[in-house]
Amino acid sequence: MAENPFLSILALVAVVLLVVVTGGIGYLTLADWRDRRRLEQEKRETRRSTPKRR
């Protein structure tokens, strides 16, 4: 029995979408991690440069 070409195309589209969504989630996770790291670094630098009040 021959394989239905529609199912082959559908499977290919599903794999491509899975890769795209997974890549998008990975990118957003990396961007969030990078932003949090940058904000923490800025907070540390602000604490160092601010003179202590007495």
Secondary structure, DSSP 8 states (H G I E B T S, - for coil): ----HHHHHHHHHHHHHHHHHHHHHHHHHHHHHHHHHHHHHHHHHHHHHS----
